């Protein structure tokens, strides 16, 4: 993406408007419920996933415990069934390990395509007919 690509409305991986990922818990780099991104989002929190226990255990084993509440960061802790804007590289790592959670394509930011392929995302989609 070029520098001016983050201005204005962000798009999903299918080219449409970026849909909401989760309002409860509130997700996103900006905690706006969407997988919006910017140059400050160094982790590229752009893949909207439906969390599984298997993935949460995988992530914790990799040093990113998403299930333990961290009130000092206003983080409620996540559980299987929650939707969350995940770092694209972590999703790719989980995919290669056979632990990738399903994704919501309409809520995955097109910026994630710099790290993961659309074909891989489609293979894990819950919203593709």
C-alpha positions in Angstrom: 0.0 0.0 0.0 1.1 3.5 -0.7 1.2 6.3 1.9 -2.1 7.8 0.8 -3.9 4.4 0.8 -4.8 4.7 4.6 -6.7 8.0 4.1 -10.5 7.7 3.8 -12.6 4.6 3.9 -10.7 1.4 4.3 -11.7 -1.7 2.2 -12.0 -5.4 2.9 -10.0 -8.1 1.2 -12.9 -8.5 -1.3 -12.7 -4.9 -2.3 -15.9 -3.8 -0.5 -16.4 -1.5 2.5 -14.6 -2.8 5.6 -17.3 -4.5 7.9 -17.4 -4.6 11.6 -15.4 -7.4 13.3 -16.6 -7.1 17.0 -18.2 -4.6 19.3 -18.1 -7.0 22.2 -15.3 -7.4 23.0 -14.4 -4.2 21.2 -11.6 -5.0 18.8 -9.2 -3.4 16.4 -6.0 -1.5 16.7 -8.1 1.6 17.3 -10.6 -0.3 19.5 -13.3 0.9 17.1 -14.8 -2.6 16.4 -13.2 -2.8 12.9 -9.8 -4.0 11.6 -8.8 -0.5 10.5 -5.1 0.1 10.3 -2.5 2.8 9.9 1.2 3.2 9.8 1.2 3.2 13.6 -0.2 -0.4 13.6 3.1 -2.2 13.2 1.5 -5.6 13.9 -1.1 -5.1 11.1 -4.1 -6.1 13.2 -6.1 -6.6 10.0 -7.5 -10.2 10.0 -10.9 -10.6 11.6 -11.1 -14.1 13.2 -13.5 -16.2 15.1 -11.3 -17.4 17.9 -11.0 -21.1 18.9 -9.6 -22.7 22.0 -7.0 -24.4 19.8 -5.8 -21.0 18.5 -5.8 -19.3 21.9 -3.6 -22.1 23.3 -1.3 -21.8 20.2 -1.0 -18.0 20.6 -0.3 -18.3 24.4 2.5 -20.9 23.7 4.0 -18.3 21.2 4.1 -15.6 23.9 0.9 -13.8 23.2 -1.7 -14.7 25.9 -5.0 -13.4 24.6 -7.2 -15.3 27.1 -6.0 -13.8 30.4 -7.7 -10.5 31.3 -5.4 -7.5 31.7 -7.4 -4.8 33.4 -4.5 -2.4 33.4 -4.8 -2.3 29.6 -8.6 -2.4 29.7 -8.3 -5.9 28.1 -11.1 -8.3 29.1 -9.3 -11.5 27.9 -10.7 -13.5 25.0 -12.4 -16.8 24.7 -13.4 -19.2 22.0 -16.3 -17.8 19.9 -15.1 -14.2 20.2 -14.3 -12.2 17.1 -11.0 -10.3 17.1 -8.7 -8.3 14.8 -5.6 -10.5 14.7 -2.1 -9.6 13.5 -1.8 -10.9 10.0 1.6 -12.5 10.6 0.3 -14.4 13.6 -2.6 -15.7 11.6 -0.2 -16.8 8.9 2.0 -18.5 11.5 -1.0 -20.3 12.9 -2.1 -21.4 9.4 1.3 -23.0 8.8 1.0 -24.8 12.1 -2.6 -26.0 11.3 -4.1 -23.8 14.1 -5.5 -20.9 12.1 -8.9 -19.7 13.3 -11.7 -19.1 10.7 -11.9 -15.6 9.2 -14.6 -13.1 8.4 -13.6 -11.8 4.9 -15.9 -8.8 4.9 -14.2 -7.6 8.0 -10.6 -8.4 7.0 -8.7 -5.3 6.0 -7.2 -5.4 2.5 -3.9 -4.4 4.1 -3.7 -8.0 5.4 -3.1 -9.1 1.7 0.5 -7.7 2.1 1.1 -10.6 4.5 -1.4 -13.4 3.7 -2.9 -14.5 0.4 -6.5 -14.1 -0.4 -6.7 -17.8 -1.3 -5.5 -18.7 2.2 -8.1 -16.4 3.7 -10.8 -17.8 1.5 -10.0 -21.3 2.6 -10.6 -20.3 6.2 -13.6 -18.0 5.6 -16.9 -18.3 7.4 -18.7 -15.8 5.2 -18.0 -17.1 1.7 -20.8 -18.8 -0.2 
